[in-house]
Amino acid sequence: MRRASESWSRGPVERGISEFGQLLGEMIAQIPGARGAVLSDGSDDTIDTALRIGAISAIDVCIAGAQVGQAITRLNNTSVLFGLGRPQVVLETETGILISQLLVREYLLTMVLHRNANVARAMREFEQAADTLRRLLE
C-alpha cells in the first residue's frame, strides 16, 4: 500500500492525442515523480503533452515549455557556434526539476518533475524519448 506522501510519484498518466503525446505519456509513466512533459515548436506553441493526473495541470506543462523555449534556442545557437553540441538544461529548485532540450530545428522537449523524482532514471528516459522524437521529426 502506498503512503499518502508518495502519491506524487505514481498515478494515472493522461497521454496526448497524437503519436507524440503517446510517446510523452510512455516516458512519464516510466519515471516515478515525473509530473508532465511537452513537445513544443519554435513559436512556443504546444504540439502535444502528457501529464500525471493531479500532479500538474495541462496549462502549466505548456507554460513550462513556452517559457524555457526561447532561452534554450539561444543557448543552442551559442553551443553550436562554439562546437559544444546540443545542450540539455536541467534546472533544480527546492520544489521541482525541469529538463529541456532542443531536438531538431526548433522543436523542444521539456519535462517537469517533482523534487524527489529519480533524476538518473528521468535523464535516461528523457534521452531515449528525445532520440525517438528526433527520428519522428526529421
C-alpha positions as CSV (number, residue, x, y, z in Angstrom):
1,M,0.0,0.0,0.0
2,R,1.3,3.4,-0.9
3,R,1.7,6.1,1.7
4,A,-0.1,9.4,1.0
5,S,3.3,11.2,0.9
6,E,4.2,9.1,-2.1
7,S,1.1,9.9,-4.1
8,W,3.1,12.4,-6.2
9,S,5.3,9.7,-7.6
10,R,2.8,7.4,-9.4
11,G,-0.7,7.7,-10.7
12,P,-2.6,7.7,-14.0
13,V,-1.0,9.4,-16.9
14,E,-3.0,11.4,-19.4
15,R,-1.4,10.9,-22.8
16,G,-1.7,13.4,-25.6
17,I,-3.8,13.0,-28.7
18,S,-1.0,12.3,-31.3
19,E,1.8,9.8,-31.6
20,F,4.0,12.4,-29.9
21,G,1.7,12.6,-26.9
22,Q,1.6,8.8,-26.7
23,L,5.4,8.8,-26.6
24,L,5.5,11.5,-23.9
25,G,3.0,9.5,-21.9
26,E,5.1,6.4,-22.0
27,M,8.1,8.4,-20.8
28,I,6.1,10.0,-17.9
29,A,4.7,6.6,-16.9
30,Q,8.2,5.1,-16.6
31,I,9.5,7.8,-14.2
32,P,8.3,7.9,-10.6
33,G,7.9,11.6,-9.8
34,A,7.5,12.8,-13.4
35,R,4.7,15.4,-13.4
36,G,4.4,16.2,-17.1
37,A,6.1,16.7,-20.5
38,V,5.5,18.9,-23.5
39,L,6.7,18.9,-27.1
40,S,6.6,22.5,-28.5
41,D,7.6,24.2,-31.7
42,G,9.8,27.2,-32.5
43,S,6.9,29.6,-31.8
44,D,6.5,28.2,-28.3
45,D,3.2,26.6,-29.4
46,T,2.3,23.2,-27.9
47,I,2.4,20.2,-30.3
48,D,1.4,17.7,-27.6
49,T,1.6,16.9,-23.9
50,A,1.4,14.2,-21.3
51,L,0.9,14.6,-17.6
52,R,0.4,12.7,-14.4
53,I,-3.2,13.4,-13.4
54,G,-3.3,15.5,-10.2
55,A,0.4,16.3,-10.3
56,I,0.3,19.3,-12.7
57,S,-2.2,21.0,-15.0
58,A,-2.0,20.8,-18.7
59,I,-1.6,24.6,-18.9
60,D,1.3,24.6,-16.5
61,V,3.1,21.9,-18.6
62,C,2.5,24.0,-21.7
63,I,3.8,27.2,-20.0
64,A,6.9,25.4,-18.8
65,G,7.8,24.6,-22.5
66,A,7.0,28.0,-23.8
67,Q,8.9,29.9,-21.1
68,V,12.1,27.9,-21.5
69,G,11.8,27.7,-25.3
70,Q,13.4,31.0,-26.3
71,A,16.3,30.7,-23.8
72,I,17.0,27.1,-24.9
73,T,17.0,28.2,-28.6
74,R,19.6,30.9,-27.9
75,L,21.7,28.6,-25.7
76,N,21.6,26.0,-28.5
77,N,22.8,28.6,-31.1
78,T,25.7,29.6,-28.8
79,S,26.6,26.0,-28.0
80,V,26.7,25.0,-31.7
81,L,28.8,28.2,-32.5
82,F,31.4,27.1,-30.0
83,G,31.3,23.4,-31.2
84,L,29.9,22.1,-27.9
85,G,27.0,20.2,-29.5
86,R,23.4,20.1,-28.4
87,P,22.8,21.4,-24.8
88,Q,20.5,19.8,-22.3
89,V,19.3,22.0,-19.5
90,V,18.5,20.7,-16.0
91,L,17.1,23.2,-13.5
92,E,16.7,22.0,-9.9
93,T,14.8,24.1,-7.4
94,E,13.5,23.4,-3.9
95,T,10.1,22.4,-5.4
96,G,11.0,20.7,-8.6
97,I,13.2,19.8,-11.6
98,L,12.9,20.9,-15.2
99,I,14.7,19.1,-18.0
100,S,14.7,20.6,-21.5
101,Q,16.5,20.1,-24.8
102,L,16.1,21.4,-28.4
103,L,15.6,18.3,-30.6
104,V,15.7,19.3,-34.3
105,R,15.2,22.7,-35.9
106,E,13.2,24.4,-33.2
107,Y,11.3,21.5,-31.7
108,L,11.7,21.4,-27.9
109,L,11.2,18.7,-25.4
110,T,10.6,19.8,-21.8
111,M,9.8,17.6,-18.7
112,V,8.7,18.7,-15.2
113,L,9.5,16.5,-12.2
114,H,8.7,16.5,-8.5
115,R,11.8,17.5,-6.5
116,N,12.1,13.9,-5.1
117,A,11.9,12.2,-8.5
118,N,14.6,9.8,-9.6
119,V,16.8,12.2,-11.7
120,A,19.1,9.5,-13.0
121,R,16.1,7.5,-14.4
122,A,14.5,10.6,-15.6
123,M,17.6,11.6,-17.6
124,R,17.8,8.2,-19.1
125,E,14.1,8.1,-20.1
126,F,14.3,11.7,-21.4
127,E,17.2,10.9,-23.7
128,Q,15.5,7.8,-25.1
129,A,12.3,9.8,-25.8
130,A,14.3,12.7,-27.3
131,D,16.1,10.2,-29.7
132,T,12.8,8.7,-30.8
133,L,11.2,12.2,-31.2
134,R,14.2,13.4,-33.3
135,R,13.7,10.4,-35.7
136,L,10.0,11.2,-36.0
137,L,10.6,14.9,-36.6
138,E,13.3,14.6,-39.2
